[in-house]
Amino acid sequence: MMGNNAVVNSVYCTSVTGGNVLECTNKPFPIDPIVGGAVAKIPVVLAELTVQINLDSFVELPEPAYEIKKIKKNVKVTQCLLLQDTNTLFIKGFIRKNIEYATRDCSNRNGFCGDIKHCTVDVPFSCTTQVSFNGNSPIPIVNNTRDEFEFFKTSQITASGFAEKDQLLSGDFSEFNQVSTEYYNELPYCELISSKIVEYDEFLDRYKPIDVEIPFEEKEFTKIEEKMVIYLTLKLLQNQQVKISATTI
């Protein structure tokens, strides 16, 4: 039996060792295609287009900055919707911008030192554009239908003013009959092919800090005006049934 001061040895569990595999061999496996022709439902290109979006936005930093070191931008598209029968494409999204900037911790007339910090913002955009279908045309929309029908009914007339042999010939008001049909149309959708941003950023209201010794050309700012022209290249598609002809191998 171990005493209270005994040291419990750790239990060995496992280890993993390995090396680099320089090359793996392979051999072709026969492909068994459909050669007699088929009808397939596949994405069909309706249009490819490059959309220009102009933005003018303002960003306010959480603290005074002296210089922008780097700005990293990523385009995010959240909506790309074709309103059929109008050929109008609705586009929404935002630009994710990570801004790295220099701050001041200490300074004198010869220079200043500080940290490099960052601020990430989302700059929203939205627009509409008319689409020219330079690929296939969209499948025409099929509307839902609701049709009422009724049955003929013969009824005796018990009201006064009618002869005994008179009868009421009409539709049956004691029931309601309807045939409803819903069509589930294929909604066109977008793929983002590429994006390009041409940007001009300008620092607003630059000022020299009061009661601080700093090189004469250095000034602080917290506001940035960003002018951007965004070019989005989009592919507009729709799932359609396509006949594939027979082939020979």
Backbone torsions as a table, in degrees:
resi	resn	phi	psi	omega
1	MET	NA	134.9	-178.1
2	MET	-81.5	145.6	176.7
3	GLY	-76.5	175.6	-179.0
4	ASN	-64.4	-26.8	-177.2
5	ASN	-95.3	6.8	-178.7
6	ALA	-69.0	147.6	178.6
7	VAL	-99.1	126.6	179.5
8	VAL	-84.6	122.8	179.4
9	ASN	-70.6	141.4	177.1
10	SER	-69.7	145.1	-177.6
11	VAL	-88.4	129.1	176.4
12	TYR	-70.2	131.3	-176.2
13	CYS	-105.5	-69.4	-176.0
14	THR	-163.3	172.3	173.9
15	SER	-150.4	159.4	179.9
16	VAL	-129.0	130.7	175.1
17	THR	-130.9	156.5	-179.2
18	GLY	-172.8	176.1	178.3
19	GLY	-144.4	177.4	-178.8
20	ASN	-80.2	134.6	172.4
21	VAL	-93.4	116.5	-171.3
22	LEU	-75.4	-38.8	-176.3
23	GLU	-153.9	141.3	173.7
24	CYS	-112.6	135.8	179.3
25	THR	-92.0	157.5	176.5
26	ASN	-151.4	163.8	173.5
27	LYS	-138.7	145.9	-178.4
28	PRO	-60.3	142.4	175.5
29	PHE	-110.5	134.4	-175.8
30	PRO	-59.2	135.1	176.3
31	ILE	-91.8	134.0	-178.5
32	ASP	-109.5	84.1	-176.1
33	PRO	-88.2	169.5	170.9
34	ILE	-84.7	116.3	-176.4
35	VAL	-105.7	-11.8	-176.7
36	GLY	-89.2	9.0	-177.4
37	GLY	91.5	154.3	-178.1
38	ALA	-161.1	164.3	170.6
39	VAL	-111.8	119.0	-175.9
40	ALA	-117.7	148.1	173.9
41	LYS	-103.3	110.5	-172.2
42	ILE	-137.9	160.5	174.7
43	PRO	-66.7	129.1	178.7
44	VAL	-114.8	134.1	-178.8
45	VAL	-75.7	121.8	175.4
46	LEU	-90.1	-40.5	-177.5
47	ALA	-162.6	152.1	167.4
48	GLU	-125.4	131.4	-174.4
49	LEU	-149.7	154.2	174.3
50	THR	-113.0	119.4	-176.4
51	VAL	-100.8	133.0	175.5
52	GLN	-101.6	125.4	-179.7
53	ILE	-122.2	126.1	-179.3
54	ASN	-103.7	131.8	-177.4
55	LEU	-129.5	143.3	171.2
56	ASP	-135.8	108.1	-174.0
57	SER	-129.6	165.4	-179.7
58	PHE	-127.1	133.7	178.6
59	VAL	-121.8	133.2	176.5
60	GLU	-114.0	122.9	-179.4
61	LEU	-77.7	154.2	-177.4
62	PRO	-75.1	-9.1	-178.2
63	GLU	-155.5	162.6	179.8
64	PRO	-63.6	139.5	177.6
65	ALA	-123.8	158.1	179.5
66	TYR	-113.2	-23.6	-176.2
67	GLU	-160.0	142.5	171.9
68	ILE	-90.3	121.3	-177.7
69	LYS	-87.8	-39.4	-177.1
70	LYS	-163.9	145.4	173.7
71	ILE	-129.5	120.4	176.5
72	LYS	-104.6	131.3	-174.2
73	LYS	-123.6	141.1	174.2
74	ASN	-136.3	133.2	179.3
75	VAL	-89.2	131.1	176.7
76	LYS	-124.8	119.9	177.3
77	VAL	-101.8	122.7	-178.2
78	THR	-103.4	-19.7	178.9
79	GLN	-147.0	133.6	174.4
80	CYS	-146.3	91.7	-168.1
81	LEU	-123.4	123.3	175.8
82	LEU	-90.1	121.4	174.3
83	LEU	-89.6	100.6	-173.1
84	GLN	-66.0	156.9	-175.4
85	ASP	71.3	-1.3	171.8
86	THR	-122.6	-14.5	-177.6
87	ASN	58.7	27.0	-179.2
88	THR	-102.4	128.5	179.5
89	LEU	-105.8	122.7	178.0
90	PHE	-96.6	127.7	-177.3
91	ILE	-125.8	131.8	174.6
92	LYS	-136.1	153.8	176.6
93	GLY	174.2	-161.4	178.0
94	PHE	-156.1	160.1	174.5
95	ILE	-104.0	118.5	174.8
96	ARG	-86.0	119.2	-176.4
97	LYS	-120.2	124.2	173.6
98	ASN	-106.0	114.5	-174.6
99	ILE	-106.6	121.0	174.2
100	GLU	-102.1	131.6	-175.6
101	TYR	-141.1	157.4	-178.5
102	ALA	-95.9	135.9	177.4
103	THR	-115.7	173.7	-178.8
104	ARG	-118.2	126.8	171.4
105	ASP	-103.5	-41.6	178.2
106	CYS	-144.7	156.3	-177.3
107	SER	-161.7	161.0	167.9
108	ASN	-148.3	-170.7	-175.1
109	ARG	-69.6	-13.9	-178.5
110	ASN	-96.1	-17.6	-178.9
111	GLY	173.7	179.7	177.2
112	PHE	-147.0	155.4	-179.7
113	CYS	-129.4	153.7	179.4
114	GLY	-175.9	-166.3	-177.8
115	ASP	-103.2	157.0	169.7
116	ILE	-97.0	117.8	-179.2
117	LYS	-117.0	174.5	-178.9
118	HIS	-140.3	158.6	176.9
119	CYS	-142.9	126.8	-179.8
120	THR	-108.9	127.1	-178.6
121	VAL	-131.2	155.0	173.2
122	ASP	-109.0	119.4	179.8
123	VAL	-102.0	111.3	-174.9
124	PRO	-78.0	155.0	172.4
125	PHE	-146.2	155.9	175.2
126	SER	-158.8	147.3	178.6
127	CYS	-164.8	170.0	171.7
128	THR	-126.5	150.2	179.2
129	THR	-147.0	148.5	178.1
130	GLN	-84.3	133.8	-175.3
131	VAL	-100.9	131.8	169.9
132	SER	-103.6	118.9	-174.7
133	PHE	-78.6	93.4	178.9
134	ASN	-90.4	7.4	171.2
135	GLY	-114.4	-131.7	174.8
136	ASN	-81.8	157.6	175.3
137	SER	-81.4	149.9	176.1
138	PRO	-65.3	153.9	174.9
139	ILE	-68.1	132.0	179.4
140	PRO	-59.0	143.4	179.5
141	ILE	-72.2	135.2	175.1
142	VAL	-103.9	123.0	-175.7
143	ASN	-82.2	150.1	173.2
144	ASN	-67.6	153.9	179.8
145	THR	-129.2	147.1	173.2
146	ARG	-138.9	114.5	-176.8
147	ASP	-121.1	129.9	176.7
148	GLU	-94.6	147.8	173.4
149	PHE	-142.9	158.9	-179.4
150	GLU	-143.7	167.0	-178.2
151	PHE	-110.7	151.2	177.9
152	PHE	-73.9	141.4	-179.1
153	LYS	-138.3	137.9	174.7
154	THR	-110.4	126.9	-177.0
155	SER	-130.4	147.0	173.6
156	GLN	-74.7	146.1	179.6
157	ILE	-101.3	118.7	-179.0
158	THR	-102.9	-4.5	-178.9
159	ALA	-75.6	159.2	179.1
160	SER	-74.8	157.5	178.3
161	GLY	92.4	2.9	179.4
162	PHE	-119.1	150.1	176.4
163	ALA	-74.0	160.8	-177.6
164	GLU	-64.8	-30.9	-178.4
165	LYS	-85.2	-5.3	178.8
166	ASP	-69.9	143.0	177.6
167	GLN	-135.1	152.1	177.5
168	LEU	-92.6	115.5	178.2
169	LEU	-106.7	115.4	-175.4
170	SER	-164.1	-179.6	171.1
171	GLY	-75.5	158.5	-177.1
172	ASP	-84.2	112.9	179.6
173	PHE	-81.8	-3.4	-175.4
174	SER	-90.5	9.0	-179.1
175	GLU	-148.8	161.9	176.5
176	PHE	-133.7	123.7	-176.1
177	ASN	-125.5	140.6	-175.6
178	GLN	-152.6	145.6	171.2
179	VAL	-114.9	119.1	-179.7
180	SER	-114.1	134.5	179.1
181	THR	-127.8	129.3	176.1
182	GLU	-113.6	135.8	176.2
183	TYR	-112.9	127.7	-177.6
184	TYR	-99.8	90.7	-176.1
185	ASN	-72.4	150.1	176.0
186	GLU	-78.1	124.8	-179.2
187	LEU	-86.6	124.5	173.8
188	PRO	-60.9	150.2	-178.7
189	TYR	-140.7	169.2	-173.6
190	CYS	-116.8	152.8	165.6
191	GLU	-123.6	139.0	179.0
192	LEU	-89.9	117.3	-176.6
193	ILE	-89.7	-49.9	-179.8
194	SER	-159.2	164.4	177.0
195	SER	-143.2	149.4	178.6
196	LYS	-140.7	135.1	-179.1
197	ILE	-124.7	123.6	171.4
198	VAL	-105.7	122.3	-166.6
199	GLU	-130.3	143.1	172.5
200	TYR	-132.7	116.1	-179.6
201	ASP	-111.0	136.2	-179.9
202	GLU	-130.9	133.6	179.9
203	PHE	-82.9	131.1	-176.4
204	LEU	-103.2	147.5	172.3
205	ASP	53.2	47.4	175.7
206	ARG	-67.1	139.4	-177.1
207	TYR	-145.4	156.4	177.8
208	LYS	-92.2	127.5	-178.3
209	PRO	-63.0	144.0	-177.5
210	ILE	-83.1	142.5	176.4
211	ASP	58.3	33.6	177.1
212	VAL	-131.2	130.4	176.5
213	GLU	-85.2	125.2	-173.3
214	ILE	-155.6	152.7	177.1
215	PRO	-53.1	145.6	-167.3
216	PHE	-62.1	-28.0	-174.7
217	GLU	-90.1	-5.8	-175.5
218	GLU	-86.7	137.5	177.5
219	LYS	-140.2	154.9	178.7
220	GLU	-95.8	157.9	173.1
221	PHE	-156.1	156.8	175.2
222	THR	-128.7	-14.6	-176.4
223	LYS	-112.8	139.3	179.1
224	ILE	-128.4	131.3	171.5
225	GLU	-101.2	126.6	-175.8
226	GLU	-115.3	120.0	173.2
227	LYS	-107.5	122.8	-176.8
228	MET	-131.4	140.4	168.3
229	VAL	-115.8	118.8	-176.0
230	ILE	-106.4	131.8	174.6
231	TYR	-113.9	113.9	178.5
232	LEU	-108.1	123.1	173.7
233	THR	-99.0	118.9	-173.7
234	LEU	-119.8	150.8	171.3
235	LYS	-116.5	122.7	179.6
236	LEU	-100.8	123.8	-174.4
237	LEU	-128.2	164.4	173.8
238	GLN	-151.3	136.8	175.7
239	ASN	-70.7	122.2	-179.5
240	GLN	-135.1	157.4	175.5
241	GLN	-84.5	126.0	-176.3
242	VAL	-124.2	133.4	177.0
243	LYS	-85.8	125.9	178.6
244	ILE	-106.3	124.0	-176.4
245	SER	-71.9	160.6	178.5
246	ALA	-67.1	148.5	179.6
247	THR	-129.8	164.5	174.1
248	THR	-121.5	143.8	-179.2
249	ILE	-113.4	NA	NA
